[in-house]
Amino acid sequence: MSEKEPDAKLDCIGFFCPIPVVKTREEMNKLRKGQLLEVLADDPAAEGDIKYWIKATGQEIIDIKKEGERIRFLIRKTK
């Protein structure tokens, strides 16, 4: 699968719950339907929190990659 370049990037390294989810929501609100947001986080709770938020809001997870303590989400805005 060839990966598209995200339309926006959000660095949440060093931030802890609930900041990664709050900032993800704020950035997604700036995007148009179909655009991609890359989110970087190192909060152990971020994976579950962001996955829950994506499901609850009907967005789409394109990719999740873990590298050590860091996690990278690629999210498509669907609404």
TAPESUL-V364920 format. One record per backbone hydrogen bond with DSSP energy under -1.0 kcal/mol. NH is the residue of the N-H (numbers start at 1). CO is the residue of the C=O. E is the energy in kcal/mol with one decimal. If there is no record, write none. Layout:
NH&CO&E + NH&CO&E
This chain:
7&36&-1.5 + 8&36&-1.4 + 10&38&-2.8 + 12&40&-3.0 + 15&12&-2.1 + 19&16&-2.0 + 22&18&-2.3 + 23&19&-3.0 + 24&20&-2.0 + 25&21&-2.5 + 26&22&-2.2 + 27&23&-2.5 + 28&24&-2.6 + 29&25&-2.0 + 30&27&-1.0 + 31&28&-1.0 + 34&77&-3.8 + 35&32&-2.2 + 37&75&-2.7 + 38&8&-2.6 + 39&73&-2.5 + 40&10&-2.6 + 41&71&-2.3 + 46&43&-1.8 + 49&45&-2.5 + 50&46&-3.1 + 51&47&-2.3 + 52&48&-2.3 + 53&49&-2.4 + 54&50&-2.7 + 55&51&-2.3 + 56&52&-2.8 + 57&53&-2.0 + 59&54&-1.8 + 60&76&-2.1 + 62&74&-3.3 + 63&74&-1.4 + 65&72&-2.4 + 67&70&-2.8 + 70&67&-2.0 + 71&41&-2.9 + 72&65&-3.1 + 73&39&-2.8 + 74&63&-2.5 + 75&37&-2.9 + 76&60&-3.1 + 77&35&-2.7
